[in-house]
Amino acid sequence: MSSGSGRRVVVTGATGNVGTSVVRLLAEDPEVESVVGLARRFPDRTPPKTEWAAVDLRSEDPGLAGVFEGADAVVHLAWAFQPTRDPAETWRTNVLGSLRVFEAVAAAHVPTLVHASSVGAYSPGPKERPVGESWPTHGWPDAAYCREKAYLERALDTFERDHPRTRVVRMRPAFLFKRESASEQRRIFGGRFLPGPALRPELLPFLPDVPGLRVQALHTDDAAQAYRLAVHTDVRGPFNLAADPPLDAELLAEMFDARPVRLPRPAARSAIAAAWRLRLLPASPHLFDAVLRLPLMDSTRARVELGWHPQHTATEVLEEFLHGVRAGAGAPTEPMRGRTVG
């Protein structure tokens, strides 16, 4: 476990869904002396032991090496989901920005890099059984999110070869939700004008049952706990992070007291594609294609080697998130501003 105290930890993407939870847990950790949160815009509140630095990873010289100097660990969470209609723009932020982070970690001789990969990095896989971290990470090539996550897996392969003294940990979480992320995620995936009150059981008598639509979820705070443990624990490599049970139409129908109605994949995709072309839906049909193919993940390695155990079930996570959507819940950071619609 920990080899000492007084750690200085730098967190990129510190004001987003995962970043706000990671910064809070690190600030509460007695083994962490200071936290530096990197973001394009500063939040309204500052946790104890935390300072902020304005950094834009899209810049060719964001000045990261100086910020990383003297850090014991860098937790790299920064990511842009939008604009889905301009994959070159998300590539500049997510891929080129991440490569700048990796280069700065090496230049500053930071001993630990904890990187936010994703279930989206995995190649298509089974829905009836979970796979371990050895499953191929080539992504789904038609979805920008998956291409970018998979590309960075290859970049880290090279980084680990060239910088063996840096301990690299790759977190591959399932879909992450918490109450405070509700407004942000509604804007990213459902659209700015999706009314939260529409997501009530009495208004959803039917739920579409699309073949392959079986996914895993995790509370953001549980994922953040895994990141905190990775900072302190002498481990390397990838870790799957997911909570039980897997979410499918049958379970969701039970939650909403609705009836699942079988909907063929082509029909569901056509509806999503039409809404996306009409700019009624910000999430692209290519991401929908990927979700239908993502494997279920086995989180045994995180439980055994990190001592990690999620405190929320997937159904509890989803219930909390949906309550947040209906209430327009958010957090005092620019990406996570709350907003009630409808």
Phi, psi and omega in degrees: 000216186299140178256008181168180181236182178075032182286147171250120185239131177254134182238119173273155183062039191285349183254008180267191183306305181282320184301319180297323179287319180295315180299316180298314181294321178293322179294332179274351186279119181294342179276354178255123181277320181208151178235135174245116180262126179257134179199161177287327180229138182286146177281174181280340183234154179233118177294164177302150175063016187243140171230159184246149174225132181278117182220134175243109184293348177285342179289143179293335177225080183284359177073033186287323185302320179294321179292323183282345183303126179084000179284144174273336179203147170242125175255111187261108183242346188303132181199143177243123178274333182244154006272127179293341181275356180227077183298336177295326180290314179293328176298317180299319181284309191280314183273303181295323177296319178294320178298324176295322177297313181299317180297320181289325175301316179294316182296325181270000179057043177288128186286339184224131174237120176249115189250138178275094168273209186190160169302335180294347177283342185285147171291160177310141184207186188286151175255350185261350179210149181278152179247155178271185185290349179278355178299141183303144180244067177254000176067187172252112195296340184275349181252124183302318181303313182290320177302316184291317178297319180292320179300318181290334173298318178292322178298321178289330173303313179292319180300315181296323177295318185277340184227067186295341180281347177271125178278115184252126177241131180245115177269130179239079183279159169286190179294131190252129181222151166205167183302317184291344180270000190301311183292318179299313184287330174296319179293320184290316190252327184258343181107148184298333187252010176295119182286125179300319181300343179293339182270055177244144182305320184291344180259002182233076181290337180232148174231133180291135178250097183262128179305130180093350182277078179221113189227171177247152180228164181205142175290137182302322179296326177292320175297318180298325177297322177296319177298316179298316179297323181293330177296322187266340190259137183280074178233162176223164171089194187270152176222123172284142179226116179202154177249157175266156356270165171300146182262126177221181185298322182296315180292318180294322178297323177294320179296319184268002184052046182239172180254125177289134179239122182298129179229119181300149179307311182301322181293316180296317182293320179299320180294317180293318180297320179296316179295324180291317179296326179276003180062030174269344184225124181280336180281129187282154175296339178292325176290323175300316177303319181293317182301323180293344185248351182295138178283161167281147186249144174263121184261020184302319184299319179295323180293319185280310189273331178262344187069031185267135177218119180296141182267353181234140171283165179296324179291321176297321178300311183294320179298316179298316182296316181294323173299321178295320178298315182295329182269355184067037185291153179198196180218161185279050171232157185300316180293336191246023179303136178282150177200128177266129179238124179092000000 
